[in-house]
Amino acid sequence: MKLRQLHFVHEIVKHDLSITAAAEALFTSQPGISKQLRLLEDELGVPLFERSGKHLTRLTPAGEQIVQIVDRVLLDVDNISRVAKDFSDGNRGVLSLATTHTQARYALPPAVTAFKKQYPDVTLNLHQGSPPQIARMAAEGEADFAIATEALHHFDELVMLPCYHWNRALLLRPGHPLASVSKPGLKDLARYPLITYTFGFTGRSQLDQAFKAQGLQPNVVLTAVDADVIKTYVRLGLGVGIIANMAYSAEEDDDLIAIDAGHLFSRSTTHIGFRRNQFLRDFMIRFIETFAPHLKRELIKQVIEIREPAERRAFVAEHVGEVPAL
């Protein structure tokens, strides 16, 4: 059994059982992967995949269990490299962050700036995507950390730590009827066209739940993943904007009126997520502490040791303490 063969199995599963796609991702040939897969199955004495002609159709029962072990083995191999690098050159490396536009644009800059001052030789790779894409990248090892408000809870293999709470603001053009209402209600909002985030981004689900709870149907005329895009169309008069309050700047957006919407919607919480069995290099832990100072090194290490997701969540809820608000 060769480590390279395990990499092939991992990539085949990752690419929906497509050997061709796995070969392209690994910059090798499809026949080469097929041959190595056959050799591995012959050595193990069991098929890992069911086949229809030349196509793989599904994992066999044995394959399902073996793939789980393969993933753990490859993670441990990666951890060996991380441990060695941490001892040989602890201040140099690569940190990959997967996050949404809102986090990258408005929440991360202070932490990234402070972190880079302390670790100038660590390269930061910032990947942007939807919350499900972000969570999947962390779960599959394509990113070290996922930072998002939605979707992370769908992946039990991720350790999730709360970073901060936030809520929303209404954006209006001067002269809009709601500008003279100090605390507009959801019924007021439902009378006007709304511009907000695409479903699945930046706490959109909680916004929809708030209207539904009052039996209201919001008139959402335009959605976007980017608060700056939402602002653009508010300026054009297409509707009332609903954005994360962190995305409003009194200086940059002085042509718009912002009304705090904390009385309308329940607060959202942004989490940082990472694989439980992943070895965290010293600078990785330091990044978490920089981004969320209430998350201390000892707490992070304690959470990692907890295997069961429900037990982890209970421990975090009990021990994290006060989570700051942006």
Long-range contacts (C-beta under 8 A, 24 or more apart in sequence): 1-40, 1-43, 1-44, 2-36, 2-40, 3-77, 4-36, 5-36, 5-37, 5-39, 5-40, 6-70, 6-73, 6-74, 7-74, 8-33, 8-36, 8-37, 8-40, 9-37, 9-40, 9-48, 9-66, 9-67, 9-70, 10-67, 10-70, 10-71, 10-74, 12-37, 12-49, 12-56, 13-59, 13-67, 14-140, 17-49, 17-55, 17-56, 17-57, 17-58, 17-59, 18-56, 19-56, 72-277, 74-141, 75-141, 75-275, 75-277, 75-278, 76-277, 78-141, 78-278, 78-279, 79-277, 79-278, 79-279, 82-279, 82-281, 83-279, 85-281, 86-279, 86-281, 86-282, 90-281, 90-282, 90-283, 91-119, 91-121, 91-122, 91-283, 92-121, 92-122, 93-121, 93-122, 93-123, 93-281, 93-283, 94-122, 94-123, 94-124, 94-125, 95-122, 95-123, 95-124, 95-125, 95-144, 95-145, 95-283, 95-284, 95-287, 96-124, 96-125, 96-127, 96-142, 96-143, 96-144, 96-145, 97-124, 97-125, 97-126, 97-127, 97-143, 97-144, 97-145, 97-147, 98-127, 98-128, 98-129, 98-133, 98-134, 98-137, 98-138, 98-142, 98-143, 98-145, 98-146, 98-147, 99-126, 99-127, 99-128, 99-134, 99-146, 99-147, 99-148, 100-128, 100-129, 100-130, 100-131, 100-134, 100-147, 100-148, 100-149, 100-201, 100-202, 100-225, 101-128, 101-225, 101-226, 101-227, 102-201, 102-202, 102-226, 102-227, 102-244, 102-246, 102-247, 103-147, 103-148, 103-270, 104-128, 105-226, 105-227, 105-228, 105-247, 106-227, 106-244, 106-246, 106-247, 107-147, 107-164, 107-246, 107-270, 107-326, 108-147, 108-291, 111-287, 111-290, 111-291, 114-290, 115-286, 115-287, 115-290, 115-291, 118-286, 118-290, 119-283, 119-286, 122-283, 130-200, 130-201, 130-225, 131-200, 131-201, 132-200, 135-273, 138-273, 138-274, 138-275, 139-275, 141-275, 141-278, 144-274, 144-278, 144-284, 145-272, 145-273, 145-274, 145-284, 145-287, 145-288, 146-272, 146-273, 146-274, 147-270, 147-271, 147-272, 147-273, 147-291, 148-270, 148-271, 148-273, 149-202, 149-203, 149-268, 149-269, 149-270, 149-271, 150-200, 150-201, 150-202, 150-203, 150-204, 150-205, 151-200, 152-271, 152-273, 155-273, 156-309, 157-275, 157-276, 158-273, 158-274, 158-275, 158-276, 159-273, 159-274, 159-275, 159-276, 159-303, 159-304, 159-312, 160-271, 160-272, 160-273, 160-312, 160-313, 160-316, 161-271, 161-272, 161-273, 161-288, 161-292, 161-295, 161-300, 161-303, 161-316, 161-320, 162-269, 162-270, 162-271, 162-292, 162-316, 162-320, 162-323, 163-269, 163-270, 163-271, 163-272, 163-291, 163-292, 163-295, 163-323, 164-269, 164-270, 164-292, 164-323, 164-324, 164-325, 164-326, 165-267, 165-268, 165-269, 165-323, 165-324, 165-325, 165-326, 166-203, 166-244, 166-245, 166-246, 166-267, 166-268, 166-269, 166-270, 166-325, 166-326, 167-244, 167-245, 167-260, 167-261, 167-262, 167-265, 167-267, 167-268, 167-325, 168-203, 168-207, 168-242, 168-243, 168-244, 168-245, 168-261, 168-262, 168-264, 168-265, 169-242, 169-243, 169-244, 169-245, 169-247, 169-248, 169-258, 169-259, 169-260, 169-261, 170-240, 170-241, 170-242, 170-258, 170-259, 170-261, 171-230, 171-231, 171-234, 171-240, 171-241, 171-242, 171-243, 171-248, 171-253, 171-256, 171-257, 171-258, 172-234, 172-240, 172-241, 172-256, 172-257, 172-258, 172-259, 173-234, 173-235, 173-237, 173-256, 173-257, 174-255, 174-256, 174-257, 176-240, 176-257, 178-240, 178-259, 179-257, 179-259, 181-259, 182-259, 183-259, 183-263, 184-259, 184-264, 185-264, 186-210, 186-211, 186-214, 186-216, 186-264, 187-214, 187-216, 189-218, 189-240, 189-242, 189-264, 190-216, 190-217, 190-218, 190-219, 192-219, 192-239, 192-240, 193-219, 193-220, 193-221, 193-238, 193-239, 193-240, 194-218, 194-219, 194-220, 194-221, 194-239, 194-240, 194-241, 194-242, 195-220, 195-221, 195-222, 195-223, 195-224, 195-230, 195-233, 195-234, 195-238, 195-239, 195-240, 195-241, 195-242, 196-220, 196-223, 196-230, 196-241, 196-242, 196-243, 197-223, 197-224, 197-225, 197-227, 197-230, 197-242, 197-243, 198-223, 198-224, 198-225, 199-223, 201-225, 202-227, 202-243, 202-244, 202-268, 203-244, 203-265, 203-268, 206-265, 206-266, 206-268, 207-242, 207-265, 209-266, 210-264, 210-265, 210-266, 231-256, 245-326, 246-326, 267-325, 269-323, 276-304, 276-306, 276-307, 276-312, 280-304, 292-324, 294-320, 294-321, 294-322, 294-323, 294-324, 295-320
